[in-house]
Amino acid sequence: MVLRPPQQLQPSQVTNPLDVEILAEKAASLGHAGEKVEKALARLRAFEGTPEERRALLKDAAECVYAYFIQRELCGLRRHHEVIREYGIPNEVLVRLGAK
């Protein structure tokens, strides 16, 4: 079985310095969005307070996850099942995205 990188990362297509810079910016932005998801989910998991305050944390987590999914799609990554499992994104957050 032969493995090859995604077509957008083929060496012949990444020889332009501008393309390299764009790919680097996409990767950095995706990493930043992922960090925001991790922090929002950690705050949600650690929270012990009123239901109103929890709703605000759920809204923030849903916004962070939504932004992360959009950034992934801009990078050509269309399937989110793996990251939902990896980050442990709860259904109550996904419901706010319309994903479940």
C-alpha positions as CSV (number, residue, x, y, z in Angstrom):
1,M,0.0,0.0,0.0
2,V,1.4,3.4,-1.0
3,L,0.7,6.4,1.2
4,R,0.9,9.9,-0.2
5,P,0.2,13.3,1.3
6,P,-3.0,15.1,0.5
7,Q,-2.9,16.6,-3.0
8,Q,-2.7,20.1,-1.6
9,L,0.6,19.2,0.1
10,Q,2.3,17.5,-2.9
11,P,5.8,18.9,-3.2
12,S,5.2,20.1,-6.7
13,Q,2.5,22.4,-5.5
14,V,4.3,23.8,-2.5
15,T,7.3,25.3,-4.2
16,N,5.9,28.8,-4.2
17,P,7.0,30.6,-1.0
18,L,3.6,32.3,-0.7
19,D,1.9,28.9,-0.7
20,V,4.2,27.7,2.0
21,E,3.4,30.8,4.1
22,I,-0.4,30.3,3.6
23,L,-0.1,26.7,4.7
24,A,1.8,27.7,7.8
25,E,-0.8,30.3,8.7
26,K,-3.6,27.8,8.2
27,A,-1.8,25.3,10.5
28,A,-1.1,28.0,13.1
29,S,-4.7,29.2,13.1
30,L,-6.0,25.6,13.4
31,G,-3.7,25.0,16.4
32,H,-4.9,28.2,18.0
33,A,-8.5,27.2,17.5
34,G,-7.8,23.8,19.0
35,E,-6.2,25.3,22.1
36,K,-9.3,27.5,22.5
37,V,-11.5,24.4,22.3
38,E,-9.4,22.6,24.9
39,K,-9.6,25.5,27.3
40,A,-13.3,26.0,26.9
41,L,-14.0,22.3,27.5
42,A,-11.8,22.3,30.5
43,R,-13.7,25.2,32.0
44,L,-17.0,23.4,31.3
45,R,-15.8,20.2,32.9
46,A,-14.5,21.9,36.0
47,F,-17.5,24.1,36.5
48,E,-19.6,23.7,39.6
49,G,-22.2,26.5,39.8
50,T,-25.6,27.6,38.8
51,P,-27.3,26.4,35.7
52,E,-27.3,29.9,34.2
53,E,-23.6,30.2,34.5
54,R,-23.2,26.7,33.0
55,R,-25.3,27.8,30.0
56,A,-22.9,30.6,29.4
57,L,-19.9,28.1,29.5
58,L,-21.8,25.8,27.1
59,K,-22.4,28.7,24.7
60,D,-18.7,29.6,24.8
61,A,-17.6,26.0,24.3
62,A,-20.0,25.7,21.3
63,E,-18.7,28.9,19.7
64,C,-15.1,27.6,20.1
65,V,-15.9,24.2,18.7
66,Y,-17.8,25.8,15.8
67,A,-14.9,28.1,15.0
68,Y,-12.5,25.1,15.2
69,F,-14.7,23.0,12.8
70,I,-14.8,25.9,10.3
71,Q,-11.0,26.3,10.5
72,R,-10.6,22.5,9.9
73,E,-12.9,22.7,6.9
74,L,-10.9,25.6,5.5
75,C,-7.8,23.4,5.8
76,G,-9.6,20.7,3.8
77,L,-10.4,18.4,6.8
78,R,-14.1,17.7,6.4
79,R,-14.7,14.8,8.9
80,H,-14.9,15.8,12.5
81,H,-15.7,12.4,14.2
82,E,-12.1,11.8,15.2
83,V,-11.6,15.2,16.9
84,I,-15.0,15.0,18.6
85,R,-13.7,11.8,20.2
86,E,-10.2,13.1,20.8
87,Y,-11.3,16.2,22.5
88,G,-14.2,14.5,24.2
89,I,-16.7,17.1,23.0
90,P,-19.9,16.4,24.9
91,N,-23.2,16.0,23.1
92,E,-24.7,19.1,24.9
93,V,-22.1,21.2,23.1
94,L,-22.6,19.4,19.7
95,V,-26.4,19.9,20.0
96,R,-25.8,23.7,20.0
97,L,-24.0,23.3,16.7
98,G,-26.8,21.3,15.1
99,A,-24.4,18.4,14.7
100,K,-26.4,15.8,16.6
